[in-house]
Amino acid sequence: MVYAAFRSIGAYVPQKTLTNEDLTRMVDTSDEWITKRTGIKERHIATDDEFTSDLGLKAAQKALERSGIAKEDIDMVVCATISPDYFCMPSTATIIATKLGIKNATAFDISAACTGFVYILSIAKAFIESGMKKNVLIIGAEKLSAITDYSDRGTCILFGDGAGAAVISATENKEEAIIDVHTSADGEYADLLMTPNGGSGSAHDALDKEAAGCFMQMKGNETFKVAVRTLTQDVKDILETNNITSESIKHFVPHQANYRIIKAVGDALKMQPEQVVLTVAKYGNTSGASIPMAINDIYEEGRLEAGDLMLLDAFGGGLTWGSALVLFSPLQ
């Protein structure tokens, strides 16, 4: 029996930061208001000549170096992003693979917004367990500053840029395996968080008049309510399905969208503060990069050790959501 194992983690954030104080000079807001509503203090912003693929490349390089797996042995590269280098094609995954020097590997992007990393984790698991692939590089990379309206105080305070990557590889040892991944979606709530223009659903002659529609738009209060309810239930389901208690979780790694959402879900699940991984204050919401960036933080702090059980939980535009029970199983 072949299983999929989570071998390594890596992340990268641009050097430039955008603080709450910086935002007060751009929109009508304050550090106190942003902190109270979101828990965010700053976010990292890519330069004009720094693309999503560049962020993903640097995160992927770290993940590969730490994995003990040669790049020549990577047979698939998947990137989760809603801010790709190019609209439609080529995929950001193909660009990252080329920059890494990975040849003849399957490469493609997926769009599942903030749930993107959980989705590509499930894809890697499925490809490996089916025997189709052996070593899969998964990347969540976002340059959200490129699709953020900095005149909209409801959204511009939330989003930042960054990337996280992991190597998932085949193993015959069930004790190393990713335990389970759940993914779901409901398009009925699509209008709560979306970029309404720019695709085939928008008339081309309307784009100049409605350029703001190419930026992210969100109904904050409605999204908050659905997120807390959905995330809590999804986690309860995956724990019950696998007969695992919340006390058994070493690291609860939720999508870093908003501290209030994280706290509400953590409290509902009776998670202790030491179990909950928090990075939202220094990175903001980095969508599909959020979860791997948070995992990388606890790895670099020396808090993530071989055999640790992680519970990942995410919610994003689509609406999409997902959770995963993952053992950290490094080769080195």
TAFENSUL-V707847 format. One record per pair of residues at least 12 apart in sequence whose ideal C-beta (glycine too) atoms are under 10 Angstrom apart, sorted by sequence separation. I is the first residue (numbers start at 0). J is the second residue. D is the distance in whole Angstrom. If there is no record, write none. Layout:
I:J:D, I:J:D
This chain:
18:30:8, 19:31:9, 78:90:7, 79:91:9, 80:92:9, 92:104:9, 93:105:10, 94:106:9, 107:119:10, 123:135:4, 146:158:8, 147:159:9, 196:208:10, 197:209:10, 201:213:9, 253:265:7, 265:277:9, 278:290:10, 297:309:9, 310:322:7, 311:323:4, 19:32:9, 20:33:10, 77:90:9, 78:91:5, 79:92:9, 92:105:9, 93:106:5, 95:108:10, 109:122:7, 122:135:8, 123:136:9, 124:137:10, 147:160:10, 196:209:5, 197:210:9, 251:264:9, 262:275:8, 310:323:7, 311:324:8, 19:33:5, 59:73:9, 76:90:9, 78:92:4, 92:106:4, 93:107:8, 94:108:10, 123:137:5, 143:157:9, 144:158:7, 195:209:8, 196:210:8, 234:248:9, 251:265:7, 261:275:7, 276:290:9, 278:292:6, 279:293:9, 282:296:9, 309:323:8, 310:324:6, 311:325:6, 18:33:10, 19:34:7, 76:91:10, 77:92:6, 78:93:9, 91:106:9, 92:107:5, 93:108:9, 107:122:9, 120:135:9, 122:137:8, 143:158:4, 144:159:7, 145:160:8, 196:211:8, 197:212:7, 198:213:9, 253:268:10, 261:276:9, 262:277:9, 278:293:5, 281:296:9, 294:309:7, 309:324:8, 310:325:8, 76:92:5, 78:94:9, 90:106:6, 91:107:9, 92:108:5, 119:135:9, 121:137:10, 142:158:10, 143:159:7, 144:160:5, 195:211:9, 196:212:3, 197:213:4, 261:277:7, 277:293:8, 278:294:10, 293:309:10, 308:324:7, 309:325:5, 22:39:10, 59:76:8, 75:92:9, 76:93:8, 78:95:6, 89:106:9, 90:107:5, 91:108:5, 92:109:9, 119:136:10, 120:137:6, 141:158:8, 142:159:10, 143:160:6, 194:211:10, 195:212:4, 196:213:5, 197:214:9, 234:251:8, 251:268:8, 253:270:9, 276:293:5, 278:295:9, 294:311:8, 308:325:7, 309:326:8, 19:37:9, 76:94:10, 78:96:9, 90:108:4, 119:137:4, 141:159:8, 142:160:5, 143:161:9, 194:212:7, 195:213:8, 196:214:9, 261:279:7, 276:294:8, 278:296:5, 293:311:9, 307:325:9, 308:326:6, 309:327:6, 22:41:10, 59:78:9, 76:95:6, 89:108:9, 90:109:9, 118:137:10, 119:138:8, 120:139:10, 141:160:6, 142:161:9, 193:212:9, 194:213:6, 195:214:9, 234:253:9, 251:270:5, 258:277:7, 260:279:9, 277:296:9, 278:297:9, 290:309:9, 307:326:7, 308:327:8, 19:39:7, 20:40:10, 21:41:8, 22:42:9, 76:96:4, 88:108:9, 119:139:7, 140:160:9, 141:161:7, 142:162:9, 194:214:6, 195:215:10, 196:216:10, 245:265:9, 248:268:9, 251:271:9, 259:279:10, 276:296:7, 291:311:9, 306:326:6, 307:327:5, 18:39:10, 19:40:6, 20:41:9, 21:42:10, 55:76:9, 75:96:9, 76:97:10, 105:126:8, 116:137:7, 118:139:10, 140:161:8, 141:162:7, 194:215:6, 195:216:6, 255:276:8, 258:279:6, 276:297:6, 290:311:5, 305:326:9, 306:327:7, 307:328:9, 18:40:7, 19:41:7, 115:137:10, 116:138:9, 117:139:9, 139:161:9, 140:162:4, 141:163:10, 193:215:8, 194:216:7, 248:270:7, 251:273:10, 252:274:10, 253:275:7, 255:277:7, 257:279:7, 258:280:7, 290:312:8, 305:327:6, 306:328:8, 18:41:5, 19:42:9, 21:44:9, 55:78:6, 73:96:8, 76:99:8, 115:138:10, 116:139:4, 139:162:7, 140:163:8, 192:215:7, 193:216:6, 230:253:7, 245:268:5, 246:269:8, 248:271:9, 250:273:9, 251:274:5, 252:275:8, 253:276:8, 255:278:5, 256:279:7, 290:313:6, 304:327:7, 305:328:7, 306:329:10, 16:40:10, 17:41:6, 18:42:8, 55:79:10, 84:108:10, 115:139:5, 138:162:6, 139:163:5, 140:164:8, 192:216:8, 193:217:8, 230:254:8, 245:269:6, 246:270:9, 249:273:9, 250:274:7, 251:275:5, 252:276:5, 253:277:9, 255:279:4, 289:313:7, 303:327:6, 305:329:6, 16:41:5, 17:42:5, 55:80:8, 76:101:6, 83:108:6, 115:140:9, 138:163:7, 139:164:7, 191:216:9, 192:217:5, 193:218:10, 244:269:9, 245:270:6, 246:271:8, 249:274:7, 250:275:8, 251:276:7, 252:277:10, 254:279:9, 255:280:9, 304:329:9, 305:330:10, 16:42:7, 17:43:8, 52:78:8, 54:80:10, 70:96:9, 73:99:8, 75:101:9, 105:131:9, 113:139:9, 115:141:9, 137:163:9, 138:164:4, 139:165:9, 190:216:9, 191:217:7, 192:218:7, 230:256:10, 245:271:9, 248:274:6, 250:276:6, 251:277:10, 252:278:9, 253:279:9, 255:281:9, 257:283:10, 276:302:9, 287:313:9, 289:315:9, 303:329:9, 305:331:10, 15:42:10, 16:43:6, 17:44:5, 51:78:8, 74:101:9, 81:108:10, 83:110:9, 92:119:10, 105:132:7, 137:164:7, 138:165:8, 190:217:10, 191:218:5, 192:219:9, 248:275:10, 255:282:6, 256:283:9, 257:284:7, 276:303:9, 286:313:9, 15:43:7, 16:44:7, 52:80:9, 54:82:10, 55:83:10, 73:101:5, 76:104:6, 77:105:8, 78:106:8, 80:108:6, 81:109:10, 104:132:9, 109:137:10, 111:139:10, 113:141:9, 136:164:7, 137:165:5, 190:218:7, 191:219:9, 226:254:9, 246:274:9, 255:283:8, 256:284:5, 287:315:8, 13:42:10, 14:43:8, 15:44:5, 51:80:6, 55:84:9, 70:99:6, 71:100:9, 72:101:10, 73:102:10, 74:103:8, 75:104:6, 76:105:7, 77:106:7, 78:107:8, 79:108:7, 80:109:8, 81:110:6, 112:141:10, 136:165:8, 137:166:8, 191:220:10, 192:221:9, 245:274:8, 255:284:6, 256:285:9, 273:302:10, 286:315:7, 298:327:8, 12:42:9, 13:43:5, 14:44:9, 15:45:7, 51:81:10, 70:100:6, 71:101:8, 74:104:5, 75:105:4, 76:106:4, 77:107:6, 78:108:5, 79:109:5, 80:110:7, 81:111:8, 104:134:9, 105:135:9, 106:136:9, 108:138:9, 135:165:9, 136:166:6, 137:167:6, 188:218:9, 191:221:5, 192:222:6, 226:256:7, 227:257:10, 230:260:7, 234:264:7, 238:268:8, 254:284:8, 255:285:7, 256:286:9, 286:316:9, 297:327:10, 12:43:4, 13:44:6, 14:45:9, 15:46:7, 51:82:5, 52:83:8, 53:84:9, 70:101:5, 71:102:8, 73:104:6, 74:105:7, 75:106:7, 76:107:8, 77:108:7, 78:109:8, 79:110:8, 80:111:10, 81:112:5, 104:135:9, 135:166:7, 136:167:8, 190:221:9, 191:222:5, 226:257:8, 230:261:9, 233:264:10, 234:265:10, 254:285:9, 255:286:10, 284:315:9, 290:321:10, 294:325:9, 298:329:9, 11:43:9, 12:44:9, 13:45:4, 14:46:8, 50:82:9, 51:83:6, 52:84:5, 70:102:9, 71:103:10, 72:104:10, 73:105:10, 75:107:9, 76:108:10, 77:109:7, 79:111:6, 80:112:10, 81:113:9, 104:136:8, 108:140:10, 134:166:7, 135:167:5, 136:168:10, 191:223:10, 227:259:9, 231:263:8, 232:264:10, 235:267:8, 254:286:8, 12:45:9, 13:46:7, 50:83:9, 51:84:5, 52:85:9, 59:92:10, 71:104:10, 73:106:10, 79:112:9, 134:167:8, 135:168:7, 188:221:8, 191:224:10, 192:225:10, 223:256:9, 226:259:10, 227:260:6, 230:263:9, 231:264:5, 234:267:9, 235:268:7, 254:287:9, 255:288:10, 256:289:7, 276:309:9, 290:323:9, 294:327:8, 15:49:9, 50:84:5, 51:85:10, 70:104:9, 79:113:9, 81:115:7, 133:167:10, 134:168:5, 135:169:9, 188:222:8, 191:225:7, 192:226:10, 222:256:9, 223:257:7, 226:260:5, 227:261:10, 230:264:5, 231:265:9, 234:268:6, 255:289:5, 276:310:10, 14:49:9, 50:85:9, 56:91:10, 60:95:10, 79:114:8, 80:115:7, 101:136:8, 132:167:9, 133:168:6, 134:169:7, 191:226:9, 222:257:9, 227:262:10, 228:263:10, 229:264:9, 230:265:10, 231:266:9, 232:267:9, 254:289:5, 255:290:8, 275:310:10, 276:311:10, 13:49:6, 55:91:6, 59:95:6, 63:99:7, 79:115:3, 132:168:9, 133:169:5, 223:259:7, 224:260:10, 227:263:5, 228:264:9, 231:267:4, 234:270:9, 253:289:9, 254:290:6, 274:310:9, 45:82:10, 52:89:10, 54:91:10, 55:92:8, 58:95:9, 59:96:9, 78:115:9, 79:116:6, 99:136:8, 132:169:8, 133:170:10, 188:225:6, 223:260:6, 226:263:9, 227:264:6, 230:267:9, 231:268:7, 252:289:9, 253:290:8, 255:292:8, 52:90:10, 56:94:8, 57:95:10, 60:98:9, 63:101:9, 77:115:10, 79:117:9, 154:192:9, 219:257:9, 222:260:9, 226:264:8, 230:268:9, 252:290:6, 255:293:6, 52:91:5, 55:94:8, 56:95:5, 59:98:9, 60:99:7, 79:118:6, 130:169:8, 224:263:10, 227:266:10, 228:267:9, 252:291:9, 254:293:9, 13:53:9, 51:91:5, 52:92:9, 55:95:5, 56:96:10, 59:99:6, 79:119:5, 96:136:8, 127:167:6, 185:225:9, 223:263:9, 227:267:8, 252:292:10, 253:293:8, 270:310:9, 13:54:7, 50:91:8, 52:93:9, 53:94:9, 54:95:9, 55:96:10, 56:97:10, 57:98:10, 77:118:9, 78:119:8, 79:120:9, 95:136:8, 126:167:9, 127:168:7, 128:169:8, 188:229:9, 252:293:5, 255:296:10, 11:53:9, 12:54:8, 52:94:4, 53:95:9, 56:98:5, 59:101:9, 77:119:5, 96:138:10, 123:165:8, 127:169:5, 252:294:6, 268:310:9, 11:54:6, 51:94:9, 52:95:5, 55:98:9, 56:99:7, 76:119:10, 77:120:9, 79:122:9, 95:138:6, 123:166:9, 124:167:7, 126:169:10, 127:170:9, 250:293:9, 10:54:9, 11:55:8, 13:57:10, 50:94:8, 51:95:9, 52:96:10, 55:99:10, 92:136:9, 123:167:4, 185:229:9, 250:294:8, 252:296:10, 268:312:9, 11:56:8, 12:57:9, 52:97:9, 53:98:8, 77:122:6, 92:137:9, 95:140:8, 120:165:8, 122:167:9, 123:168:9, 252:297:8, 11:57:4, 12:58:9, 52:98:7, 77:123:7, 92:138:7, 119:165:9, 183:229:8, 10:57:9, 11:58:4, 75:122:9, 91:138:8, 116:163:7, 120:167:7, 250:297:6, 265:312:10, 9:57:8, 10:58:5, 11:59:9, 75:123:7, 92:140:9, 116:164:9, 119:167:9, 128:176:9, 146:194:6, 249:297:9, 264:312:7, 9:58:5, 10:59:10, 11:60:8, 77:126:9, 91:140:7, 116:165:8, 127:176:10, 128:177:9, 8:58:9, 9:59:7, 11:61:7, 127:177:9, 183:233:7, 264:314:9, 9:60:7, 10:61:7, 75:126:6, 91:142:10, 146:197:9, 182:233:9, 252:303:10, 261:312:9, 9:61:3, 10:62:8, 74:126:9, 75:127:9, 124:176:9, 181:233:6, 250:302:8, 8:61:8, 9:62:3, 74:127:10, 124:177:5, 181:234:9, 183:236:10, 249:302:9, 250:303:7, 7:61:8, 8:62:6, 9:63:8, 123:177:9, 124:178:10, 249:303:8, 260:314:8, 7:62:5, 9:64:7, 124:179:9, 125:180:9, 181:236:7, 249:304:8, 6:62:8, 7:63:8, 9:65:6, 75:131:8, 84:140:10, 121:177:9, 124:180:6, 181:237:5, 6:63:10, 7:64:8, 8:65:7, 9:66:9, 51:108:10, 74:131:9, 75:132:5, 83:140:9, 120:177:7, 123:180:9, 158:215:7, 180:237:8, 249:306:9, 250:307:6, 251:308:10, 252:309:6, 253:310:9, 254:311:8, 256:313:9, 7:65:4, 8:66:9, 74:132:5, 75:133:9, 77:135:7, 78:136:9, 79:137:8, 80:138:8, 82:140:8, 83:141:9, 84:142:9, 121:179:9, 122:180:9, 157:215:9, 179:237:6, 249:307:4, 250:308:8, 251:309:8, 252:310:7, 253:311:8, 254:312:7, 255:313:9, 256:314:7, 6:65:8, 7:66:4, 73:132:9, 74:133:6, 75:134:8, 76:135:8, 77:136:7, 78:137:8, 79:138:7, 80:139:7, 82:141:5, 83:142:9, 121:180:4, 155:214:9, 158:217:10, 178:237:9, 179:238:10, 181:240:8, 248:307:9, 249:308:5, 250:309:5, 251:310:5, 252:311:5, 253:312:5, 254:313:4, 256:315:8, 6:66:5, 7:67:8, 73:133:9, 74:134:6, 75:135:5, 76:136:5, 77:137:5, 78:138:5, 79:139:5, 80:140:5, 81:141:7, 82:142:5, 120:180:6, 121:181:8, 122:182:9, 151:211:8, 154:214:8, 155:215:9, 157:217:8, 248:308:6, 249:309:7, 250:310:7, 251:311:9, 252:312:7, 253:313:7, 254:314:6, 6:67:7, 7:68:8, 72:133:7, 73:134:5, 74:135:7, 75:136:7, 76:137:8, 77:138:7, 78:139:8, 79:140:8, 80:141:6, 81:142:10, 82:143:6, 84:145:10, 121:182:5, 150:211:8, 154:215:6, 179:240:7, 247:308:6, 248:309:7, 249:310:9, 250:311:9, 251:312:7, 252:313:9, 253:314:9, 254:315:7, 6:68:7, 72:134:5, 73:135:7, 74:136:9, 75:137:9, 76:138:7, 77:139:10, 78:140:6, 79:141:9, 80:142:8, 81:143:8, 82:144:8, 83:145:10, 118:180:9, 120:182:9, 148:210:9, 153:215:10, 154:216:7, 157:219:9, 178:240:10, 179:241:5, 248:310:5, 71:134:10, 73:136:5, 80:143:10, 82:145:5, 117:180:7, 119:182:10, 148:211:6, 151:214:7, 153:216:9, 154:217:6, 178:241:6, 247:310:9, 70:134:9, 82:146:5, 117:181:8, 118:182:5, 148:212:10, 150:214:9, 151:215:9, 153:217:7, 179:243:9, 68:133:9, 69:134:9, 81:146:7, 82:147:9, 117:182:6, 148:213:9, 149:214:9, 151:216:8, 153:218:9, 154:219:8, 178:243:8, 243:308:8, 245:310:8, 68:134:5, 70:136:8, 118:184:9, 148:214:4, 151:217:9, 153:219:6, 254:320:9, 95:162:9, 146:213:7, 147:214:6, 148:215:7, 243:310:8, 254:321:9, 66:134:8, 68:136:9, 114:182:7, 145:213:10, 146:214:6, 147:215:6, 148:216:8, 95:164:9, 114:183:9, 145:214:9, 146:215:6, 215:284:10, 253:322:9, 66:136:9, 114:184:8, 63:134:10, 111:182:8, 143:214:10, 215:286:9, 252:323:9, 112:184:10, 143:215:7, 238:310:8, 63:136:7, 111:184:8, 237:310:8, 252:325:9, 62:136:7, 237:311:10, 62:137:9, 237:312:9, 250:325:9, 62:138:8, 82:158:10, 234:310:7, 248:324:8, 59:136:6, 234:311:10, 247:324:9, 249:326:10, 250:327:9, 59:137:9, 82:160:8, 234:312:5, 249:327:9, 59:138:6, 113:192:9, 233:312:7, 58:138:6, 112:192:7, 233:313:9, 55:136:10, 58:139:8, 59:140:9, 112:193:9, 231:312:9, 233:314:8, 243:324:7, 56:138:9, 58:140:7, 80:162:9, 112:194:10, 230:312:6, 55:138:5, 57:140:9, 229:312:10, 230:313:8, 241:324:6, 54:138:9, 55:139:8, 56:140:9, 78:162:9, 79:163:10, 230:314:5, 237:321:9, 238:322:9, 240:324:9, 54:139:10, 55:140:3, 229:314:6, 237:322:5, 52:138:9, 54:140:5, 55:141:9, 78:164:9, 228:314:10, 234:320:10, 236:322:8, 237:323:8, 238:324:8, 51:138:10, 53:140:9, 54:141:7, 55:142:10, 226:313:10, 227:314:9, 233:320:6, 235:322:10, 237:324:6, 52:140:7, 54:142:7, 76:164:10, 226:314:5, 232:320:9, 233:321:7, 234:322:5, 51:140:5, 53:142:9, 225:314:8, 226:315:9, 229:318:8, 233:322:5, 50:140:9, 51:141:6, 52:142:9, 77:167:10, 229:319:10, 230:320:7, 232:322:10, 234:324:10, 51:142:5, 229:320:5, 230:321:10, 50:142:7, 51:143:9, 75:167:9, 222:314:9, 226:318:8, 230:322:8, 49:142:7, 73:166:8, 222:315:10, 225:318:7, 51:145:8, 72:166:10, 222:316:9, 226:320:8, 49:144:10, 50:145:9, 73:168:9, 225:320:9, 45:141:9, 46:142:10, 72:168:8, 159:255:10, 222:318:8, 45:142:5, 47:144:10, 44:142:9, 45:143:9, 46:144:10, 47:145:9, 66:164:10, 68:166:6, 158:256:10, 44:143:9, 45:144:6, 65:164:10, 66:165:9, 67:166:9, 157:256:7, 217:316:8, 44:144:5, 45:145:8, 65:165:10, 66:166:4, 68:168:6, 157:257:7, 216:316:10, 42:143:9, 43:144:9, 44:145:10, 61:162:10, 62:163:8, 63:164:8, 65:166:8, 66:167:9, 67:168:9, 215:316:8, 42:144:8, 61:163:9, 62:164:4, 64:166:10, 66:168:7, 44:147:9, 58:161:8, 59:162:8, 61:164:7, 62:165:6, 63:166:6, 112:215:9, 57:161:10, 58:162:4, 59:163:9, 60:164:8, 62:166:5, 42:147:10, 57:162:7, 58:163:5, 59:164:4, 62:167:10, 54:160:6, 55:161:10, 56:162:8, 58:164:4, 59:165:9, 54:161:6, 55:162:5, 57:164:9, 58:165:9, 59:166:9, 54:162:4, 55:163:9, 56:164:9, 51:160:8, 53:162:9, 54:163:9, 55:164:7, 52:162:9, 54:164:10, 49:160:8, 51:162:8, 86:197:7, 87:198:9, 82:194:10, 86:198:8, 87:199:10, 42:155:10, 81:194:8, 113:226:9, 42:156:9, 44:158:9, 45:159:9, 46:160:10, 5:120:8, 42:157:8, 44:159:7, 45:160:4, 42:158:7, 43:159:5, 44:160:6, 45:161:9, 117:233:10, 3:120:9, 36:153:10, 39:156:7, 42:159:3, 43:160:6, 44:161:10, 45:162:10, 161:278:10, 3:121:10, 5:123:9, 39:157:7, 41:159:8, 42:160:8, 43:161:6, 5:124:9, 33:152:9, 37:156:7, 39:158:9, 42:161:9, 3:123:6, 4:124:10, 32:152:9, 36:156:8, 37:157:6, 39:159:8, 159:279:10, 3:124:4, 36:157:10, 161:282:6, 2:124:9, 3:125:8, 26:148:10, 34:156:10, 157:279:9, 159:281:9, 160:282:9, 161:283:9, 163:285:8, 192:314:10, 194:316:8, 3:126:8, 4:127:9, 26:149:7, 33:156:5, 159:282:5, 160:283:9, 162:285:8, 192:315:7, 193:316:6, 3:127:4, 25:149:6, 26:150:7, 28:152:5, 32:156:8, 33:157:9, 158:282:10, 159:283:4, 161:285:4, 163:287:8, 164:288:9, 192:316:4, 193:317:9, 2:127:8, 3:128:6, 25:150:8, 26:151:8, 27:152:6, 28:153:10, 158:283:6, 159:284:7, 160:285:7, 161:286:9, 162:287:9, 163:288:5, 165:290:10, 191:316:8, 192:317:8, 193:318:10, 1:127:7, 2:128:6, 26:152:4, 157:283:6, 158:284:5, 159:285:5, 160:286:10, 161:287:10, 162:288:5, 163:289:8, 165:291:6, 190:316:10, 191:317:9, 192:318:7, 1:128:6, 9:136:10, 17:144:8, 22:149:8, 25:152:8, 26:153:9, 28:155:9, 86:213:10, 156:283:8, 157:284:5, 158:285:7, 159:286:9, 161:288:5, 163:290:7, 164:291:6, 189:316:8, 191:318:6, 192:319:10, 0:128:8, 1:129:8, 6:134:8, 28:156:6, 156:284:10, 157:285:10, 158:286:7, 160:288:8, 161:289:8, 163:291:2, 164:292:10, 188:316:9, 189:317:7, 190:318:10, 1:130:6, 3:132:9, 6:135:10, 7:136:10, 9:138:9, 10:139:9, 11:140:9, 13:142:9, 15:144:9, 23:152:10, 26:155:6, 157:286:10, 159:288:9, 162:291:8, 163:292:4, 165:294:8, 188:317:8, 189:318:7, 3:133:10, 22:152:8, 25:155:7, 26:156:8, 154:284:9, 159:289:9, 161:291:9, 162:292:7, 163:293:8, 165:295:9, 175:305:9, 178:308:8, 188:318:4, 13:144:9, 25:156:10, 161:292:5, 163:294:7, 164:295:9, 175:306:9, 178:309:10, 180:311:8, 181:312:10, 182:313:9, 183:314:10, 184:315:10, 186:317:7, 187:318:8, 188:319:10, 1:133:9, 3:135:8, 5:137:10, 17:149:9, 163:295:6, 174:306:8, 177:309:10, 178:310:10, 185:317:8, 186:318:8, 22:155:7, 82:215:9, 159:292:10, 162:295:10, 163:296:10, 184:317:5, 185:318:6, 186:319:9, 22:156:6, 81:215:8, 161:295:10, 183:317:9, 184:318:7, 185:319:8, 183:318:9, 184:319:5, 185:320:8, 116:252:10, 183:319:7, 184:320:7, 19:156:7, 117:254:9, 182:319:7, 183:320:5, 184:321:9, 17:155:9, 116:254:8, 182:320:8, 183:321:7, 17:156:9, 115:254:10, 181:320:8, 182:321:4, 183:322:9, 114:254:7, 143:283:9, 146:286:10, 181:321:6, 182:322:8, 17:158:10, 113:254:5, 143:284:8, 180:321:7, 181:322:5, 182:323:9, 17:159:7, 112:254:10, 113:255:9, 143:285:7, 180:322:8, 181:323:7, 16:159:9, 17:160:9, 113:256:6, 141:284:9, 142:285:10, 143:286:6, 179:322:8, 180:323:4, 181:324:9, 141:285:5, 143:287:10, 179:323:7, 180:324:8, 15:160:9, 140:285:9, 141:286:5, 143:288:9, 178:323:8, 179:324:5, 180:325:8, 13:159:9, 139:285:8, 140:286:9, 141:287:6, 142:288:10, 177:323:7, 178:324:4, 179:325:9, 12:159:8, 13:160:6, 139:286:7, 140:287:7, 141:288:5, 177:324:7, 178:325:7, 12:160:7, 13:161:7, 139:287:4, 140:288:6, 141:289:8, 177:325:5, 178:326:7, 11:160:10, 12:161:4, 13:162:10, 138:287:9, 139:288:4, 176:325:9, 177:326:7, 11:161:7, 12:162:8, 138:288:8, 139:289:7, 176:326:7, 10:161:7, 11:162:5, 12:163:10, 139:290:7, 140:291:9, 141:292:10, 175:326:6, 177:328:9, 10:162:7, 11:163:8, 139:291:5, 174:326:8, 175:327:9, 176:328:8, 9:162:9, 10:163:4, 11:164:9, 138:291:8, 139:292:8, 175:328:4, 9:163:7, 10:164:7, 137:291:8, 174:328:8, 175:329:9, 8:163:7, 9:164:5, 10:165:10, 175:330:9, 8:164:7, 9:165:7, 172:328:8, 7:164:8, 8:165:5, 9:166:9, 7:165:6, 8:166:8, 167:325:10, 170:328:7, 6:165:7, 7:166:5, 5:165:6, 6:166:5, 7:167:9, 165:325:9, 168:328:9, 170:330:9, 5:166:8, 6:167:7, 7:168:9, 167:328:10, 4:166:9, 5:167:6, 6:168:5, 165:327:10, 168:330:8, 4:167:7, 5:168:9, 166:329:10, 3:167:5, 4:168:6, 6:170:9, 166:330:9, 3:168:7, 4:169:7, 2:168:10, 3:169:7, 4:170:4, 2:169:7, 3:170:7, 4:171:10, 1:169:5, 2:170:5, 4:172:8, 119:287:8, 1:170:7, 2:171:7, 4:173:10, 6:175:9, 118:287:8, 0:170:10, 1:171:6, 2:172:7, 4:174:10, 5:175:8, 116:286:9, 117:287:9, 120:290:9, 0:171:7, 2:173:6, 4:175:4, 5:176:9, 113:284:7, 115:286:7, 116:287:5, 120:291:9, 0:172:10, 2:174:9, 3:175:9, 4:176:6, 5:177:6, 113:285:9, 114:286:9, 115:287:3, 116:288:7, 119:291:10, 0:173:7, 2:175:7, 3:176:6, 4:177:7, 113:286:5, 114:287:8, 115:288:8, 116:289:7, 117:290:7, 2:176:4, 3:177:5, 112:286:6, 113:287:6, 115:289:9, 116:290:5, 139:313:10, 1:176:9, 2:177:7, 111:286:9, 112:287:7, 113:288:9, 114:289:10, 115:290:9, 116:291:6, 0:176:9, 2:178:10, 111:287:7, 113:289:6, 114:290:9, 115:291:10, 116:292:9, 3:180:9, 110:287:9, 113:290:9, 116:293:10, 109:287:9, 116:294:9, 108:287:10, 37:219:10, 36:219:9, 36:223:10, 120:311:7, 117:311:6, 116:311:8, 117:312:8, 118:313:9, 117:313:5, 114:311:10, 116:313:7, 117:314:10, 118:315:9, 114:312:9, 115:313:8, 117:315:9, 114:313:4, 116:315:10, 118:317:10, 124:323:9, 113:313:5, 114:314:6, 115:315:7, 121:321:7, 112:313:9, 113:314:6, 114:315:4, 115:316:10, 118:319:7, 120:321:8, 124:325:10, 111:313:9, 112:314:9, 113:315:3, 114:316:9, 115:317:10, 117:319:9, 118:320:10, 121:323:7, 112:315:3, 113:316:7, 114:317:7, 117:320:8, 118:321:6, 120:323:6, 82:286:8, 111:315:6, 112:316:4, 113:317:9, 114:318:9, 115:319:8, 117:321:4, 81:286:6, 82:287:9, 110:315:10, 111:316:8, 112:317:6, 113:318:10, 114:319:4, 116:321:9, 117:322:7, 118:323:10, 120:325:7, 80:286:8, 81:287:7, 82:288:10, 110:316:9, 111:317:6, 112:318:8, 113:319:8, 114:320:6, 115:321:9, 117:323:5, 79:286:8, 80:287:6, 110:317:8, 111:318:10, 112:319:6, 113:320:9, 114:321:5, 116:323:9, 79:287:4, 80:288:8, 111:319:5, 112:320:10, 113:321:10, 114:322:9, 117:325:10, 78:287:8, 79:288:8, 110:319:9, 111:320:9, 111:321:8, 79:290:10, 79:291:9, 39:255:9, 38:255:9, 39:256:10, 38:256:10, 39:257:8, 37:256:8, 38:257:7, 39:258:8, 37:257:5, 38:258:3, 36:257:8, 37:258:6, 38:259:7, 36:258:9, 37:259:7, 38:260:9, 35:258:9, 36:259:7, 37:260:9, 38:261:8, 34:258:9, 35:259:9, 38:262:8, 62:291:8, 58:288:8, 65:295:10, 54:285:10, 55:288:8, 58:291:7, 62:295:9, 65:298:8, 54:288:8, 58:292:8, 61:295:8, 81:315:8, 81:316:7, 79:315:10, 42:279:9, 51:288:9, 58:295:8, 61:298:10, 42:280:10, 43:281:8, 61:299:10, 38:277:8, 40:279:9, 41:280:8, 42:281:8, 43:282:6, 44:283:10, 39:279:6, 40:280:5, 41:281:6, 42:282:6, 43:283:8, 38:279:5, 39:280:6, 40:281:7, 41:282:8, 42:283:3, 37:279:7, 38:280:6, 39:281:8, 40:282:10, 41:283:7, 42:284:8, 43:285:8, 37:280:9, 39:282:8, 40:283:9, 42:285:8, 39:283:5, 38:283:9, 39:284:8, 34:280:8, 37:283:8, 37:284:8, 43:292:10, 33:283:10, 67:329:8, 68:330:7, 66:329:8, 67:330:4, 68:331:10, 65:329:7, 66:330:7, 67:331:4, 16:281:9, 65:330:9, 66:331:8, 16:282:10, 17:283:8, 65:331:8, 10:278:10, 12:281:9, 12:282:7, 10:282:9, 12:285:8, 10:285:10, 12:288:9, 11:288:9, 10:288:8, 12:292:7, 10:291:6, 11:292:9, 9:291:8, 10:292:5, 8:291:6, 9:292:10, 10:293:9, 12:295:10, 8:292:9, 10:294:8, 11:295:9, 8:293:10, 9:294:10, 10:295:4, 8:294:5, 9:295:6, 10:296:8, 8:295:5, 7:295:10, 8:296:9, 10:298:9, 5:294:9, 8:297:9, 9:298:9, 10:299:8, 8:298:5, 9:299:10, 7:298:9, 8:299:9, 8:303:8, 5:309:8, 5:323:9, 8:327:8, 5:325:5, 7:327:9, 4:325:9, 5:326:7, 6:327:9, 7:328:9, 8:329:9, 3:325:10, 4:326:8, 5:327:6, 6:328:6, 7:329:6, 4:327:9, 5:328:6, 6:329:6, 7:330:8, 4:328:4, 5:329:8, 6:330:6, 7:331:9, 3:328:10, 4:329:9, 6:331:9, 2:328:10, 4:330:9
